Amino acid sequence: MPYTPKHTSFSPSLSFSLFLLAMSITTLDTAHEDLIHDVAYDFYGKRLVTCSSDQRLKVWDFVEDEEAAVWELNDTWKAHDSSILKAIWAHPEYGQVIASCSFDRQVKIWEELSVEPKNSQKRWAERFRLVESQGAVLDIAFSPIQGALRLATCSVDGMVRVYEALEPTNLAQWSQMEEFEIASSFVPETAKTQQPAHTNSTSSSNSSQASHLDAQPYMPSPFTSNPLNVSQGISPGPTNTLQTGTPATVHTPVDADSGYCIDWCPNRTATALMVVGLGKEIGARIFKHDGHNRWYPAEYLPEHTQEVHDVSWAPSMARSYQLIATACKDHHVRIFKITDIPSTGHSLQKSHSFGKLHSNSSSSRMGHRSFHVELVASLEDHHAEVWRVEWNVTGTILSSSGDDGKLRLWKADIHGQWRQMAVMANTRLQF
C-alpha cells in the first residue's frame, strides 16, 4: 500500500529557507514536485542535498562571485522507488559521498563522478544498496570515527544495523558489522560475541566474489539477531546480482510511523556510543558498544510523553559533560546533560523537572562506566510537534524545527539557562 507522508522537515511548500552565517536569508526554489523531507549540508557548508517524496535527490553548489552568491543545481536524479526520507554526506576524506534512505526499504550509497557534466543525471553514481531492512528505513547516520567509513541505519522492523565499507576507496564493498534490537532491554550476564563476516558485493564489472563466513561457533544473543552478520547487498551493474548468506532472522515490521531515529556520539570516548529514539515505546536511550561487536542498552532519557522524532548528540569541544537534544511529538525540545561517572553498581538518572532518580544497572553489569543523565531544558515555544533538532559544530547553539513552520535557535546564557536567541519564519528573521 502506498504511504502518504504526514510531514515535511520544513514546510509543505516546495521551497525552503536557508539560515546563513551572515544572518541573512536566501530562498531557494528546489522545484521538487512533492514534499521535501530532508536538507543536508556537506562538511564545509558549500553544498546541499535535498530529498523529497518525488523520489528524487538534488545536489546544490554554493557559487560566489563579485556580484552575487547563489545556489546552483549540480544534478538531479530519480534515486529510489518511494519517498526518500533522509540524505546525508560522508566526511570529505572519503570523497564526495552521499547516503540516502527511503520507504522502499533500501539505503543507497552515491558517489560523485567529476568527469560527468553537471545536470546530466549521470554525475552521481550508485555504488551500493543495503537491503537487509524488513521495512522502511527511517534514519541513517555516518559514524564520526576516523579511518573507517561506517553507516548506521534504523528501520521500522525495530533494528539498528551498522555497516562498514571494507575498503573506503571502493564503495562497492560493504559489510554488515553489527545489529541490535531497539526495543530490547535485557542484557545477558554472559553474552557471547562473534567476529563479523565480510560480504564482497558484485563489482561494477559484474564479477562476483563469494561471502566469507567466520567458522567460529555462534552463540545466540538478542543484540545480534543476524547470526552470521552477513550483509545482503546490491552493487549496481547490468544484472544487479544479489549477494546473500544464510538467511537472517526475519523481524516483523511495525507501522511506518514508528518514529525510530539515531545519532552517533561525535566525541572521543573509550567505545562507540549512540542515542536512539525508541518510537512507540516513548523516550530515547543511549546504546554502548562493548568493543567486541555487540551493542547493549544503557541510560534512558526520561520525561517524554509521546514519540521522539529526532535526536542529536552535541560535539563537546572539551567540555567535561555532553549534551543530547531530542525533538518530541509532545511539542517539546529537551536537552539532557550527560556526565561520565565511575560505575558503582547502579547508574542513576535525575530528572531536572521532577527530581526523580532512575536506576539503570546495565552499564555496571557489563563492567563499563555509567552516565548521570539530567534534564536541563524542556522548551515548548513551538507549541506544535517538533520534528528536527541539530547542533552547530561547536555544540553551543541548537536549532529546532516543527509544525509551527518556524526554525528556532537556542543558546545557554551565563547561568546555564537555555533561551531562544532567534526565530526564522518564512523569509523573516526575528531576534
Secondary structure, DSSP 8 states (H G I E B T S, - for coil): --------SS-SSSEEEEE-TTS-EEEEE---SS-EEEEEE-TTSSEEEEEETTSEEEEEEEEE-SS-EEEEEEEEEE--SS-EEEEEE--GGG-SEEEEEETTS-EEEEEE-TTS-TTSS-SEEEEEEE---SS-EEEEEE---TT--EEEEEETTSEEEEEEEEETTEEEEEEEEEEEETT-----TT-------B-----TTS-----B---S-----TT--STT----EE--SSS--EE--S---------TT--EEEEE--S--SS-EEEEEEGGG-SEEEEEE-SSS-EEEEEEE----S-EEEEEE---TT-SSEEEEEEETTS-EEEEEEEEE---SSEEEE-TTT--EEEE-HHHHTT--EEEEEEEEEE-TT-S-EEEEEE-TTSSEEEEEETTSEEEEEEE-TTS-EEEEEEEETTEEE-
